[in-house]
């Protein structure tokens, strides 16, 4: 009986490992056609859009309202004190908003108007205020890591899609994409003394749907003091 129980346990564990492996191997890019057309995102009618309470970055004159979704299945949503559902969709710390956000909305302090960062489907993972840069340059900017297209064509924007790099003013205006379509953001950093934002992306050059060591890294930078943010490629290796 013990041997039988052990056998069943091994099967369950193997199945669990197999499922986790399949999740891990989910491709970032799915090639159904040769054209690079942005796939359509299907709207999930079971989700309810909510806003967290506004955030004010230190030294700025704007409120930022994080917008996310919670599940609306069943008999309806429950209070935030109920462990089944939470109304919180974002976290904030160290001048950075994190979460899986459908949008950010902005409001100048002292005014009633609230407007969206964009009217296009996006999924924001991070929005970072460049505080040190702002203190030195008097320019207040936000840098975003987000998904803006359903690259694996599963009908939704989520963490399995390619992340892109964007930038905007603290007001949400001048929302600009810095990375190239179908290139995954690896990382980014600011060189404060030069007011330059450096970033790396990776492109699925062998077209296998995965982003790995066999693919090509791209090195780029942008001068944040320029009126128009022009991305420049460079080759350190």
Helices and strands as residue ranges (DSSP letters): H 2-24, E 47-51, E 62-71, E 90-93, E 96-101, E 103-108, E 115-116, E 123-129, H 131-137, E 141-147, E 164-169, E 176-177, E 183-191, E 196-203, E 216-223, E 231-234
